Amino acid sequence: MPTYEYACASCGHQFEAVQSFSDAALTECPKCGKEIRKVYSNVGVVFKGSGFYKNDSRANAPTAKPDNPPASASKPIKD
Ligand SMILES: [Zn+2]
């Protein structure tokens, strides 16, 4: 269930409410009864790894050793 954060402009009261998508948005401050507004923040909604893929080359590619010279450099050079 998503968590919505609300803030009251009248008394400054801020609180979080866990609501389902079908629930109506809260409109009244539980403290003073005045109008509140929904605060959009990253709390409760986190998007991870969009377009990024973490590759651990040390674990997935044991044959790729950094101390090995490239294949082209291993060829003997004759003058
Ligand atoms: Zn209030």
PDB file of the backbone (N, CA, C, O) and the ligand in Angstrom, with CONECT records:
HET     ZN  A 101       1
ATOM      1  N   MET A   1       0.856  -1.199   0.000  1.00  0.00           N
ATOM      2  CA  MET A   1       0.000   0.000   0.000  1.00  0.00           C
ATOM      3  C   MET A   1       0.886   1.241   0.000  1.00  0.00           C
ATOM      4  O   MET A   1       1.850   1.324   0.761  1.00  0.00           O
ATOM      5  N   PRO A   2       0.565   2.169  -0.827  1.00  0.00           N
ATOM      6  CA  PRO A   2       1.371   3.394  -0.883  1.00  0.00           C
ATOM      7  C   PRO A   2       1.144   4.269   0.335  1.00  0.00           C
ATOM      8  O   PRO A   2       0.068   4.281   0.932  1.00  0.00           O
ATOM      9  N   THR A   3       2.173   4.988   0.675  1.00  0.00           N
ATOM     10  CA  THR A   3       2.084   5.911   1.796  1.00  0.00           C
ATOM     11  C   THR A   3       2.058   7.338   1.275  1.00  0.00           C
ATOM     12  O   THR A   3       2.940   7.760   0.528  1.00  0.00           O
ATOM     13  N   TYR A   4       1.037   8.067   1.681  1.00  0.00           N
ATOM     14  CA  TYR A   4       0.918   9.453   1.244  1.00  0.00           C
ATOM     15  C   TYR A   4       1.262  10.373   2.411  1.00  0.00           C
ATOM     16  O   TYR A   4       0.943  10.104   3.570  1.00  0.00           O
ATOM     17  N   GLU A   5       1.917  11.455   2.059  1.00  0.00           N
ATOM     18  CA  GLU A   5       2.274  12.418   3.082  1.00  0.00           C
ATOM     19  C   GLU A   5       1.433  13.669   2.895  1.00  0.00           C
ATOM     20  O   GLU A   5       1.325  14.213   1.796  1.00  0.00           O
ATOM     21  N   TYR A   6       0.845  14.107   3.989  1.00  0.00           N
ATOM     22  CA  TYR A   6      -0.006  15.282   3.943  1.00  0.00           C
ATOM     23  C   TYR A   6       0.573  16.370   4.829  1.00  0.00           C
ATOM     24  O   TYR A   6       1.276  16.099   5.802  1.00  0.00           O
ATOM     25  N   ALA A   7       0.264  17.593   4.473  1.00  0.00           N
ATOM     26  CA  ALA A   7       0.695  18.722   5.276  1.00  0.00           C
ATOM     27  C   ALA A   7      -0.439  19.729   5.350  1.00  0.00           C
ATOM     28  O   ALA A   7      -1.111  20.014   4.359  1.00  0.00           O
ATOM     29  N   CYS A   8      -0.633  20.259   6.544  1.00  0.00           N
ATOM     30  CA  CYS A   8      -1.676  21.258   6.744  1.00  0.00           C
ATOM     31  C   CYS A   8      -1.067  22.644   6.645  1.00  0.00           C
ATOM     32  O   CYS A   8      -0.062  22.946   7.289  1.00  0.00           O
ATOM     33  N   ALA A   9      -1.680  23.469   5.841  1.00  0.00           N
ATOM     34  CA  ALA A   9      -1.166  24.821   5.657  1.00  0.00           C
ATOM     35  C   ALA A   9      -1.591  25.733   6.798  1.00  0.00           C
ATOM     36  O   ALA A   9      -1.011  26.802   6.985  1.00  0.00           O
ATOM     37  N   SER A  10      -2.585  25.328   7.552  1.00  0.00           N
ATOM     38  CA  SER A  10      -3.097  26.191   8.615  1.00  0.00           C
ATOM     39  C   SER A  10      -2.292  26.044   9.904  1.00  0.00           C
ATOM     40  O   SER A  10      -1.843  27.033  10.483  1.00  0.00           O
ATOM     41  N   CYS A  11      -2.114  24.792  10.346  1.00  0.00           N
ATOM     42  CA  CYS A  11      -1.426  24.586  11.619  1.00  0.00           C
ATOM     43  C   CYS A  11      -0.042  23.973  11.427  1.00  0.00           C
ATOM     44  O   CYS A  11       0.718  23.832  12.385  1.00  0.00           O
ATOM     45  N   GLY A  12       0.280  23.613  10.199  1.00  0.00           N
ATOM     46  CA  GLY A  12       1.612  23.074   9.929  1.00  0.00           C
ATOM     47  C   GLY A  12       1.758  21.605  10.292  1.00  0.00           C
ATOM     48  O   GLY A  12       2.866  21.067  10.286  1.00  0.00           O
ATOM     49  N   HIS A  13       0.667  20.968  10.602  1.00  0.00           N
ATOM     50  CA  HIS A  13       0.725  19.563  10.976  1.00  0.00           C
ATOM     51  C   HIS A  13       1.019  18.704   9.746  1.00  0.00           C
ATOM     52  O   HIS A  13       0.387  18.847   8.700  1.00  0.00           O
ATOM     53  N   GLN A  14       1.989  17.813   9.900  1.00  0.00           N
ATOM     54  CA  GLN A  14       2.320  16.901   8.809  1.00  0.00           C
ATOM     55  C   GLN A  14       2.176  15.477   9.296  1.00  0.00           C
ATOM     56  O   GLN A  14       2.537  15.145  10.425  1.00  0.00           O
ATOM     57  N   PHE A  15       1.645  14.649   8.430  1.00  0.00           N
ATOM     58  CA  PHE A  15       1.457  13.254   8.815  1.00  0.00           C
ATOM     59  C   PHE A  15       1.432  12.397   7.553  1.00  0.00           C
ATOM     60  O   PHE A  15       1.273  12.890   6.436  1.00  0.00           O
ATOM     61  N   GLU A  16       1.592  11.121   7.773  1.00  0.00           N
ATOM     62  CA  GLU A  16       1.551  10.171   6.670  1.00  0.00           C
ATOM     63  C   GLU A  16       0.326   9.292   6.816  1.00  0.00           C
ATOM     64  O   GLU A  16      -0.082   8.932   7.920  1.00  0.00           O
ATOM     65  N   ALA A  17      -0.246   8.960   5.682  1.00  0.00           N
ATOM     66  CA  ALA A  17      -1.419   8.105   5.684  1.00  0.00           C
ATOM     67  C   ALA A  17      -1.220   6.984   4.674  1.00  0.00           C
ATOM     68  O   ALA A  17      -0.882   7.220   3.514  1.00  0.00           O
ATOM     69  N   VAL A  18      -1.438   5.767   5.139  1.00  0.00           N
ATOM     70  CA  VAL A  18      -1.336   4.621   4.247  1.00  0.00           C
ATOM     71  C   VAL A  18      -2.701   4.359   3.635  1.00  0.00           C
ATOM     72  O   VAL A  18      -3.654   3.993   4.322  1.00  0.00           O
ATOM     73  N   GLN A  19      -2.769   4.555   2.336  1.00  0.00           N
ATOM     74  CA  GLN A  19      -4.047   4.389   1.660  1.00  0.00           C
ATOM     75  C   GLN A  19      -3.860   3.532   0.426  1.00  0.00           C
ATOM     76  O   GLN A  19      -2.781   3.487  -0.165  1.00  0.00           O
ATOM     77  N   SER A  20      -4.904   2.871   0.059  1.00  0.00           N
ATOM     78  CA  SER A  20      -4.871   2.149  -1.206  1.00  0.00           C
ATOM     79  C   SER A  20      -5.214   3.121  -2.323  1.00  0.00           C
ATOM     80  O   SER A  20      -5.654   4.243  -2.076  1.00  0.00           O
ATOM     81  N   PHE A  21      -5.007   2.676  -3.544  1.00  0.00           N
ATOM     82  CA  PHE A  21      -5.262   3.564  -4.672  1.00  0.00           C
ATOM     83  C   PHE A  21      -6.745   3.908  -4.810  1.00  0.00           C
ATOM     84  O   PHE A  21      -7.110   4.927  -5.395  1.00  0.00           O
ATOM     85  N   SER A  22      -7.576   3.047  -4.268  1.00  0.00           N
ATOM     86  CA  SER A  22      -9.022   3.272  -4.406  1.00  0.00           C
ATOM     87  C   SER A  22      -9.549   4.211  -3.339  1.00  0.00           C
ATOM     88  O   SER A  22     -10.652   4.743  -3.466  1.00  0.00           O
ATOM     89  N   ASP A  23      -8.766   4.420  -2.285  1.00  0.00           N
ATOM     90  CA  ASP A  23      -9.229   5.313  -1.222  1.00  0.00           C
ATOM     91  C   ASP A  23      -9.188   6.760  -1.683  1.00  0.00           C
ATOM     92  O   ASP A  23      -8.315   7.162  -2.453  1.00  0.00           O
ATOM     93  N   ALA A  24     -10.129   7.518  -1.208  1.00  0.00           N
ATOM     94  CA  ALA A  24     -10.166   8.935  -1.535  1.00  0.00           C
ATOM     95  C   ALA A  24      -9.085   9.674  -0.761  1.00  0.00           C
ATOM     96  O   ALA A  24      -8.758   9.314   0.370  1.00  0.00           O
ATOM     97  N   ALA A  25      -8.542  10.696  -1.375  1.00  0.00           N
ATOM     98  CA  ALA A  25      -7.501  11.470  -0.726  1.00  0.00           C
ATOM     99  C   ALA A  25      -8.065  12.232   0.457  1.00  0.00           C
ATOM    100  O   ALA A  25      -9.204  12.697   0.442  1.00  0.00           O
ATOM    101  N   LEU A  26      -7.241  12.344   1.475  1.00  0.00           N
ATOM    102  CA  LEU A  26      -7.670  13.094   2.648  1.00  0.00           C
ATOM    103  C   LEU A  26      -7.692  14.585   2.337  1.00  0.00           C
ATOM    104  O   LEU A  26      -6.857  15.091   1.587  1.00  0.00           O
ATOM    105  N   THR A  27      -8.640  15.260   2.913  1.00  0.00           N
ATOM    106  CA  THR A  27      -8.784  16.687   2.609  1.00  0.00           C
ATOM    107  C   THR A  27      -8.816  17.549   3.860  1.00  0.00           C
ATOM    108  O   THR A  27      -8.678  18.770   3.783  1.00  0.00           O
ATOM    109  N   GLU A  28      -9.000  16.911   5.017  1.00  0.00           N
ATOM    110  CA  GLU A  28      -9.106  17.696   6.244  1.00  0.00           C
ATOM    111  C   GLU A  28      -8.002  17.331   7.223  1.00  0.00           C
ATOM    112  O   GLU A  28      -7.638  16.164   7.372  1.00  0.00           O
ATOM    113  N   CYS A  29      -7.487  18.337   7.875  1.00  0.00           N
ATOM    114  CA  CYS A  29      -6.456  18.130   8.880  1.00  0.00           C
ATOM    115  C   CYS A  29      -7.070  17.469  10.111  1.00  0.00           C
ATOM    116  O   CYS A  29      -8.098  17.929  10.609  1.00  0.00           O
ATOM    117  N   PRO A  30      -6.460  16.405  10.603  1.00  0.00           N
ATOM    118  CA  PRO A  30      -7.009  15.741  11.792  1.00  0.00           C
ATOM    119  C   PRO A  30      -6.873  16.579  13.050  1.00  0.00           C
ATOM    120  O   PRO A  30      -7.510  16.285  14.061  1.00  0.00           O
ATOM    121  N   LYS A  31      -6.065  17.602  13.001  1.00  0.00           N
ATOM    122  CA  LYS A  31      -5.872  18.443  14.187  1.00  0.00           C
ATOM    123  C   LYS A  31      -6.814  19.643  14.209  1.00  0.00           C
ATOM    124  O   LYS A  31      -7.523  19.886  15.186  1.00  0.00           O
ATOM    125  N   CYS A  32      -6.799  20.391  13.095  1.00  0.00           N
ATOM    126  CA  CYS A  32      -7.572  21.634  13.100  1.00  0.00           C
ATOM    127  C   CYS A  32      -8.761  21.569  12.153  1.00  0.00           C
ATOM    128  O   CYS A  32      -9.618  22.453  12.175  1.00  0.00           O
ATOM    129  N   GLY A  33      -8.823  20.529  11.318  1.00  0.00           N
ATOM    130  CA  GLY A  33      -9.971  20.388  10.445  1.00  0.00           C
ATOM    131  C   GLY A  33      -9.913  21.251   9.199  1.00  0.00           C
ATOM    132  O   GLY A  33     -10.855  21.275   8.406  1.00  0.00           O
ATOM    133  N   LYS A  34      -8.821  21.948   9.031  1.00  0.00           N
ATOM    134  CA  LYS A  34      -8.680  22.790   7.846  1.00  0.00           C
ATOM    135  C   LYS A  34      -8.224  21.953   6.654  1.00  0.00           C
ATOM    136  O   LYS A  34      -7.952  20.758   6.767  1.00  0.00           O
ATOM    137  N   GLU A  35      -8.152  22.612   5.534  1.00  0.00           N
ATOM    138  CA  GLU A  35      -7.784  21.911   4.318  1.00  0.00           C
ATOM    139  C   GLU A  35      -6.300  21.525   4.335  1.00  0.00           C
ATOM    140  O   GLU A  35      -5.446  22.311   4.746  1.00  0.00           O
ATOM    141  N   ILE A  36      -6.019  20.327   3.890  1.00  0.00           N
ATOM    142  CA  ILE A  36      -4.640  19.869   3.811  1.00  0.00           C
ATOM    143  C   ILE A  36      -4.290  19.575   2.358  1.00  0.00           C
ATOM    144  O   ILE A  36      -5.161  19.435   1.500  1.00  0.00           O
ATOM    145  N   ARG A  37      -3.016  19.490   2.118  1.00  0.00           N
ATOM    146  CA  ARG A  37      -2.578  19.178   0.767  1.00  0.00           C
ATOM    147  C   ARG A  37      -1.634  17.984   0.819  1.00  0.00           C
ATOM    148  O   ARG A  37      -0.952  17.729   1.812  1.00  0.00           O
ATOM    149  N   LYS A  38      -1.631  17.276  -0.287  1.00  0.00           N
ATOM    150  CA  LYS A  38      -0.790  16.090  -0.382  1.00  0.00           C
ATOM    151  C   LYS A  38       0.634  16.505  -0.741  1.00  0.00           C
ATOM    152  O   LYS A  38       0.856  17.304  -1.650  1.00  0.00           O
ATOM    153  N   VAL A  39       1.574  15.955  -0.020  1.00  0.00           N
ATOM    154  CA  VAL A  39       2.978  16.267  -0.261  1.00  0.00           C
ATOM    155  C   VAL A  39       3.602  15.130  -1.054  1.00  0.00           C
ATOM    156  O   VAL A  39       3.559  13.965  -0.657  1.00  0.00           O
ATOM    157  N   TYR A  40       4.173  15.498  -2.169  1.00  0.00           N
ATOM    158  CA  TYR A  40       4.804  14.483  -2.998  1.00  0.00           C
ATOM    159  C   TYR A  40       6.281  14.419  -2.656  1.00  0.00           C
ATOM    160  O   TYR A  40       7.014  15.396  -2.805  1.00  0.00           O
ATOM    161  N   SER A  41       6.693  13.274  -2.204  1.00  0.00           N
ATOM    162  CA  SER A  41       8.094  13.080  -1.853  1.00  0.00           C
ATOM    163  C   SER A  41       8.498  11.675  -2.253  1.00  0.00           C
ATOM    164  O   SER A  41       7.710  10.907  -2.806  1.00  0.00           O
ATOM    165  N   ASN A  42       9.739  11.367  -1.959  1.00  0.00           N
ATOM    166  CA  ASN A  42      10.239  10.045  -2.305  1.00  0.00           C
ATOM    167  C   ASN A  42       9.926   9.008  -1.232  1.00  0.00           C
ATOM    168  O   ASN A  42      10.291   7.840  -1.364  1.00  0.00           O
ATOM    169  N   VAL A  43       9.266   9.429  -0.196  1.00  0.00           N
ATOM    170  CA  VAL A  43       8.958   8.501   0.883  1.00  0.00           C
ATOM    171  C   VAL A  43       7.955   7.464   0.402  1.00  0.00           C
ATOM    172  O   VAL A  43       6.853   7.803  -0.029  1.00  0.00           O
ATOM    173  N   GLY A  44       8.338   6.230   0.477  1.00  0.00           N
ATOM    174  CA  GLY A  44       7.423   5.152   0.123  1.00  0.00           C
ATOM    175  C   GLY A  44       7.429   4.799  -1.340  1.00  0.00           C
ATOM    176  O   GLY A  44       6.965   3.723  -1.718  1.00  0.00           O
ATOM    177  N   VAL A  45       7.942   5.679  -2.173  1.00  0.00           N
ATOM    178  CA  VAL A  45       7.985   5.398  -3.603  1.00  0.00           C
ATOM    179  C   VAL A  45       9.429   5.516  -4.069  1.00  0.00           C
ATOM    180  O   VAL A  45       9.970   6.614  -4.201  1.00  0.00           O
ATOM    181  N   VAL A  46      10.032   4.379  -4.313  1.00  0.00           N
ATOM    182  CA  VAL A  46      11.435   4.373  -4.716  1.00  0.00           C
ATOM    183  C   VAL A  46      11.572   3.577  -6.008  1.00  0.00           C
ATOM    184  O   VAL A  46      11.211   2.403  -6.084  1.00  0.00           O
ATOM    185  N   PHE A  47      12.096   4.244  -7.002  1.00  0.00           N
ATOM    186  CA  PHE A  47      12.336   3.552  -8.258  1.00  0.00           C
ATOM    187  C   PHE A  47      13.812   3.158  -8.323  1.00  0.00           C
ATOM    188  O   PHE A  47      14.702   4.003  -8.232  1.00  0.00           O
ATOM    189  N   LYS A  48      14.040   1.891  -8.478  1.00  0.00           N
ATOM    190  CA  LYS A  48      15.420   1.398  -8.459  1.00  0.00           C
ATOM    191  C   LYS A  48      15.816   0.838  -9.819  1.00  0.00           C
ATOM    192  O   LYS A  48      15.028   0.178 -10.495  1.00  0.00           O
ATOM    193  N   GLY A  49      17.044   1.117 -10.197  1.00  0.00           N
ATOM    194  CA  GLY A  49      17.668   0.438 -11.335  1.00  0.00           C
ATOM    195  C   GLY A  49      16.983   0.681 -12.657  1.00  0.00           C
ATOM    196  O   GLY A  49      16.874  -0.244 -13.462  1.00  0.00           O
ATOM    197  N   SER A  50      16.521   1.874 -12.910  1.00  0.00           N
ATOM    198  CA  SER A  50      15.916   2.139 -14.201  1.00  0.00           C
ATOM    199  C   SER A  50      17.000   2.377 -15.243  1.00  0.00           C
ATOM    200  O   SER A  50      17.584   3.459 -15.309  1.00  0.00           O
ATOM    201  N   GLY A  51      17.260   1.374 -16.041  1.00  0.00           N
ATOM    202  CA  GLY A  51      18.252   1.533 -17.101  1.00  0.00           C
ATOM    203  C   GLY A  51      19.656   1.203 -16.673  1.00  0.00           C
ATOM    204  O   GLY A  51      20.570   1.214 -17.498  1.00  0.00           O
ATOM    205  N   PHE A  52      19.854   0.910 -15.412  1.00  0.00           N
ATOM    206  CA  PHE A  52      21.193   0.597 -14.944  1.00  0.00           C
ATOM    207  C   PHE A  52      21.267  -0.872 -14.542  1.00  0.00           C
ATOM    208  O   PHE A  52      20.383  -1.402 -13.869  1.00  0.00           O
ATOM    209  N   TYR A  53      22.319  -1.493 -14.965  1.00  0.00           N
ATOM    210  CA  TYR A  53      22.523  -2.875 -14.608  1.00  0.00           C
ATOM    211  C   TYR A  53      23.872  -3.017 -13.913  1.00  0.00           C
ATOM    212  O   TYR A  53      24.922  -2.716 -14.482  1.00  0.00           O
ATOM    213  N   LYS A  54      23.817  -3.470 -12.704  1.00  0.00           N
ATOM    214  CA  LYS A  54      25.041  -3.600 -11.929  1.00  0.00           C
ATOM    215  C   LYS A  54      25.710  -4.925 -12.254  1.00  0.00           C
ATOM    216  O   LYS A  54      25.176  -5.997 -11.969  1.00  0.00           O
ATOM    217  N   ASN A  55      26.863  -4.832 -12.843  1.00  0.00           N
ATOM    218  CA  ASN A  55      27.601  -6.040 -13.199  1.00  0.00           C
ATOM    219  C   ASN A  55      28.835  -6.174 -12.318  1.00  0.00           C
ATOM    220  O   ASN A  55      29.738  -5.337 -12.334  1.00  0.00           O
ATOM    221  N   ASP A  56      28.839  -7.228 -11.572  1.00  0.00           N
ATOM    222  CA  ASP A  56      30.017  -7.473 -10.746  1.00  0.00           C
ATOM    223  C   ASP A  56      30.979  -8.345 -11.542  1.00  0.00           C
ATOM    224  O   ASP A  56      30.870  -9.571 -11.529  1.00  0.00           O
ATOM    225  N   SER A  57      31.916  -7.714 -12.231  1.00  0.00           N
ATOM    226  CA  SER A  57      32.802  -8.439 -13.131  1.00  0.00           C
ATOM    227  C   SER A  57      33.722  -9.360 -12.364  1.00  0.00           C
ATOM    228  O   SER A  57      34.187 -10.364 -12.904  1.00  0.00           O
ATOM    229  N   ARG A  58      33.989  -9.034 -11.118  1.00  0.00           N
ATOM    230  CA  ARG A  58      34.907  -9.865 -10.342  1.00  0.00           C
ATOM    231  C   ARG A  58      34.304 -11.229 -10.036  1.00  0.00           C
ATOM    232  O   ARG A  58      35.022 -12.221  -9.908  1.00  0.00           O
ATOM    233  N   ALA A  59      32.988 -11.271  -9.919  1.00  0.00           N
ATOM    234  CA  ALA A  59      32.344 -12.525  -9.568  1.00  0.00           C
ATOM    235  C   ALA A  59      31.855 -13.269 -10.812  1.00  0.00           C
ATOM    236  O   ALA A  59      31.863 -14.499 -10.848  1.00  0.00           O
ATOM    237  N   ASN A  60      31.435 -12.527 -11.819  1.00  0.00           N
ATOM    238  CA  ASN A  60      30.834 -13.157 -12.988  1.00  0.00           C
ATOM    239  C   ASN A  60      31.866 -13.529 -14.056  1.00  0.00           C
ATOM    240  O   ASN A  60      31.596 -14.383 -14.900  1.00  0.00           O
ATOM    241  N   ALA A  61      33.031 -12.904 -14.029  1.00  0.00           N
ATOM    242  CA  ALA A  61      34.042 -13.169 -15.043  1.00  0.00           C
ATOM    243  C   ALA A  61      35.373 -13.476 -14.375  1.00  0.00           C
ATOM    244  O   ALA A  61      36.258 -12.623 -14.317  1.00  0.00           O
ATOM    245  N   PRO A  62      35.512 -14.696 -13.874  1.00  0.00           N
ATOM    246  CA  PRO A  62      36.754 -15.042 -13.163  1.00  0.00           C
ATOM    247  C   PRO A  62      37.953 -15.145 -14.098  1.00  0.00           C
ATOM    248  O   PRO A  62      39.097 -15.034 -13.657  1.00  0.00           O
ATOM    249  N   THR A  63      37.693 -15.357 -15.398  1.00  0.00           N
ATOM    250  CA  THR A  63      38.804 -15.513 -16.341  1.00  0.00           C
ATOM    251  C   THR A  63      39.385 -14.170 -16.754  1.00  0.00           C
ATOM    252  O   THR A  63      40.502 -14.103 -17.267  1.00  0.00           O
ATOM    253  N   ALA A  64      38.627 -13.097 -16.531  1.00  0.00           N
ATOM    254  CA  ALA A  64      39.105 -11.781 -16.933  1.00  0.00           C
ATOM    255  C   ALA A  64      39.994 -11.222 -15.830  1.00  0.00           C
ATOM    256  O   ALA A  64      39.532 -10.539 -14.916  1.00  0.00           O
ATOM    257  N   LYS A  65      41.251 -11.526 -15.941  1.00  0.00           N
ATOM    258  CA  LYS A  65      42.188 -11.051 -14.932  1.00  0.00           C
ATOM    259  C   LYS A  65      42.830  -9.752 -15.401  1.00  0.00           C
ATOM    260  O   LYS A  65      43.272  -9.655 -16.546  1.00  0.00           O
ATOM    261  N   PRO A  66      42.881  -8.782 -14.547  1.00  0.00           N
ATOM    262  CA  PRO A  66      43.425  -7.470 -14.956  1.00  0.00           C
ATOM    263  C   PRO A  66      44.915  -7.529 -15.223  1.00  0.00           C
ATOM    264  O   PRO A  66      45.446  -6.672 -15.929  1.00  0.00           O
ATOM    265  N   ASP A  67      45.607  -8.530 -14.672  1.00  0.00           N
ATOM    266  CA  ASP A  67      47.060  -8.573 -14.873  1.00  0.00           C
ATOM    267  C   ASP A  67      47.433  -9.300 -16.169  1.00  0.00           C
ATOM    268  O   ASP A  67      48.607  -9.343 -16.537  1.00  0.00           O
ATOM    269  N   ASN A  68      46.438  -9.871 -16.862  1.00  0.00           N
ATOM    270  CA  ASN A  68      46.737 -10.516 -18.138  1.00  0.00           C
ATOM    271  C   ASN A  68      46.876  -9.482 -19.244  1.00  0.00           C
ATOM    272  O   ASN A  68      46.032  -8.594 -19.363  1.00  0.00           O
ATOM    273  N   PRO A  69      47.924  -9.578 -20.055  1.00  0.00           N
ATOM    274  CA  PRO A  69      48.079  -8.632 -21.169  1.00  0.00           C
ATOM    275  C   PRO A  69      47.060  -8.932 -22.252  1.00  0.00           C
ATOM    276  O   PRO A  69      46.604 -10.070 -22.366  1.00  0.00           O
ATOM    277  N   PRO A  70      46.695  -7.950 -23.042  1.00  0.00           N
ATOM    278  CA  PRO A  70      45.756  -8.178 -24.156  1.00  0.00           C
ATOM    279  C   PRO A  70      46.309  -9.188 -25.147  1.00  0.00           C
ATOM    280  O   PRO A  70      47.520  -9.396 -25.220  1.00  0.00           O
ATOM    281  N   ALA A  71      45.419  -9.815 -25.911  1.00  0.00           N
ATOM    282  CA  ALA A  71      45.856 -10.862 -26.834  1.00  0.00           C
ATOM    283  C   ALA A  71      46.782 -10.300 -27.904  1.00  0.00           C
ATOM    284  O   ALA A  71      47.694 -10.994 -28.353  1.00  0.00           O
ATOM    285  N   SER A  72      46.568  -9.076 -28.312  1.00  0.00           N
ATOM    286  CA  SER A  72      47.377  -8.493 -29.376  1.00  0.00           C
ATOM    287  C   SER A  72      48.794  -8.213 -28.893  1.00  0.00           C
ATOM    288  O   SER A  72      49.733  -8.195 -29.689  1.00  0.00           O
ATOM    289  N   ALA A  73      48.947  -7.997 -27.597  1.00  0.00           N
ATOM    290  CA  ALA A  73      50.269  -7.662 -27.077  1.00  0.00           C
ATOM    291  C   ALA A  73      51.117  -8.907 -26.875  1.00  0.00           C
ATOM    292  O   ALA A  73      52.334  -8.814 -26.716  1.00  0.00           O
ATOM    293  N   SER A  74      50.467 -10.092 -26.879  1.00  0.00           N
ATOM    294  CA  SER A  74      51.212 -11.313 -26.647  1.00  0.00           C
ATOM    295  C   SER A  74      51.901 -11.822 -27.921  1.00  0.00           C
ATOM    296  O   SER A  74      52.708 -12.749 -27.873  1.00  0.00           O
ATOM    297  N   LYS A  75      51.569 -11.202 -29.052  1.00  0.00           N
ATOM    298  CA  LYS A  75      52.183 -11.645 -30.300  1.00  0.00           C
ATOM    299  C   LYS A  75      53.630 -11.158 -30.367  1.00  0.00           C
ATOM    300  O   LYS A  75      53.940 -10.010 -30.051  1.00  0.00           O
ATOM    301  N   PRO A  76      54.457 -12.027 -30.769  1.00  0.00           N
ATOM    302  CA  PRO A  76      55.872 -11.621 -30.885  1.00  0.00           C
ATOM    303  C   PRO A  76      56.061 -10.635 -32.038  1.00  0.00           C
ATOM    304  O   PRO A  76      55.525 -10.813 -33.133  1.00  0.00           O
ATOM    305  N   ILE A  77      56.813  -9.626 -31.764  1.00  0.00           N
ATOM    306  CA  ILE A  77      57.056  -8.592 -32.784  1.00  0.00           C
ATOM    307  C   ILE A  77      58.444  -8.838 -33.413  1.00  0.00           C
ATOM    308  O   ILE A  77      59.476  -8.804 -32.743  1.00  0.00           O
ATOM    309  N   LYS A  78      58.411  -9.081 -34.709  1.00  0.00           N
ATOM    310  CA  LYS A  78      59.682  -9.343 -35.400  1.00  0.00           C
ATOM    311  C   LYS A  78      60.044  -8.141 -36.270  1.00  0.00           C
ATOM    312  O   LYS A  78      59.217  -7.622 -37.019  1.00  0.00           O
ATOM    313  N   ASP A  79      61.263  -7.728 -36.155  1.00  0.00           N
ATOM    314  CA  ASP A  79      61.728  -6.607 -36.963  1.00  0.00           C
ATOM    315  C   ASP A  79      62.351  -7.094 -38.248  1.00  0.00           C
ATOM    316  O   ASP A  79      62.802  -6.286 -39.060  1.00  0.00           O
TER     317      ASP A  79
HETATM  318 ZN    ZN A 101      -4.121  21.623  10.638  1.00  0.00          ZN2+
END
